[in-house]
Amino acid sequence: MTAAAAPGLPAKMHALVSEFLATPGAVADAVAEFGSPAHLVFPQVFAENLERLRAELAARVGGFRICYAHKVNQSRAFVAAARAAGIGIDVASEAELAAALKAGFEPEHIEVTGPKGEGLLRALVGSGVTINVDNLWELERVAALADTPVPVLVRMCGFMGTPVSRFGVPLAEIDQVLAVLVEQRDRIEFRGFAFHLDSGEPAERVRAVESCLELTERAYGRGLTPSVLDIGGGFRQVFTADAGAFDAYVHALRESLAGHGEQMAWGTNTFGFHVEDGAVHGTPVFHKYANIVDAPRMLADLLDTGLESQGGRSFAQVAGENLLDVWLEPGKALVDHAGITVARVEFVKRTADGSTLVNLDLSRDTVTPADQEVMVDPILIPAETRPDGRDPARARPNSGAVGVFLAGRLCLERDLITNHKVWLERYPQSGDFVVFPNTAAYHMDLSAARASMHPVPPKLAVARESGVFLVCRDLDWHEVH
Ligand SMILES: *Cc1c(COP(=O)(O)O)cnc(C)c1O
């Protein structure tokens, strides 16, 4: 295949990250100092994402609160950036709570979501943090443990048209919820209803908002005074720089699965497609990588949507008229484009079926969220320019685009980092670097394991100050800044 015809999945990049990668020796120096592979986070990109979301809210609603969903990444620099920006934080474990307190968050700015056991509830009651309760058991335990009123949000689920979720109280149990809230009003300071949907489907979110507004009215009818509607997270990322190229790649992949053209899948992978009688059906597992609507746009659209149940008034208007603060808990939207992962090419080999395997010094679980296939192209950075100024890549003949599979360092058949073929712009060599774009959201920390006793890669924080890129250990970020 020629370079022009090579299917590609170009990644959308933040300019700051692109400029870091284009700085001669920047990647090589970071790896030389801290080791390879490495995760790099860019708190300045986080701060910019935050400002864009904040601007959409500020233009539409009087009262709002953004809580950074810490579970998306363990980075201390991101938590510090959230703290410096004066927003809240959403934590989902005792360790995340400790990290938030250590970073200086006041309990009033901390919200706790997710399933909570007895131990965590005991630690939370009386601490001043807002407990976003998941179920009736939690609500009753909070009331039983409380001496003074505990600020509580109640997470609801089971909205019309949303798939079943393991989280939240089903709408059908609202009477029991209201009964507990009324009975226990000396022990529970009810702040409002909450939801969180994984779906990127705008209509599902609108229905959840309408349901929660209706529940809020019912709560008022019972003499309660909710003042918050928490719309959760789930605001989407934009991975692709070129939706047309993405579609063309998927088209070529489908053709290849149907038996036409060059092989593009490693082994027997079909990525969620069903192949039957030479035809390819179904939705691929990686469809989220096709999204082109960014989080600020998605949030603005939600706030501007006219609500049928509210006489066509927009969500933002209804919130304003009812003095309801809009809370949200974005995770991936705040870290979109704010992290990359760097690995080194160990060696390149050919397999029995003629495929080219580029073997890296990291494993699949280091760069895929919960084992999803990541559909953005990695970037090849030739081994560092030597002190004599000679760039080894320039000394190499340009081989043109080469289609490869990237393989991991584990001694397991399944440790392929890409099960789909990736076209690199030239033939890689030992010592070159491969950069995985946009890995800050769930990719870095969610499923990373210590298989074969390989250590977890170091996490580094990168900032540009006075025109110069500074790199430090993420853990040392607070001392440097
Ligand atoms: C995970 C989670 C979030 C953040 O989700 P994103 O999709 O990363 O924005 C927000 N709220 C709750 C309750 C969550 O569990």
The ligand as a MOL file (V3000), in Angstrom:
LIG
                    3D

  0  0  0     0  0            999 V3000
M  V30 BEGIN CTAB
M  V30 COUNTS 15 15 0 0 0
M  V30 BEGIN ATOM
M  V30 1 C -17.3300 7.9910 36.7480 0
M  V30 2 C -18.3170 8.9790 37.2540 0
M  V30 3 C -18.2960 10.2850 36.7710 0
M  V30 4 C -17.3510 10.7690 35.7020 0
M  V30 5 O -17.6930 10.2070 34.4900 0
M  V30 6 P -17.0180 10.7120 33.1080 0
M  V30 7 O -17.7060 9.8640 32.1140 0
M  V30 8 O -15.5720 10.4380 33.2010 0
M  V30 9 O -17.3240 12.1490 32.9640 0
M  V30 10 C -19.2130 11.1800 37.3120 0
M  V30 11 N -20.1120 10.8070 38.2450 0
M  V30 12 C -20.1560 9.5410 38.7130 0
M  V30 13 C -21.1490 9.1970 39.7390 0
M  V30 14 C -19.2740 8.5890 38.2280 0
M  V30 15 O -19.3300 7.3300 38.6830 0
M  V30 END ATOM
M  V30 BEGIN BOND
M  V30 1 1 1 2
M  V30 2 1 2 3
M  V30 3 2 2 14
M  V30 4 1 3 4
M  V30 5 2 3 10
M  V30 6 1 4 5
M  V30 7 1 5 6
M  V30 8 2 6 7
M  V30 9 1 6 8
M  V30 10 1 6 9
M  V30 11 1 10 11
M  V30 12 2 11 12
M  V30 13 1 12 13
M  V30 14 1 12 14
M  V30 15 1 14 15
M  V30 END BOND
M  V30 END CTAB
M  END
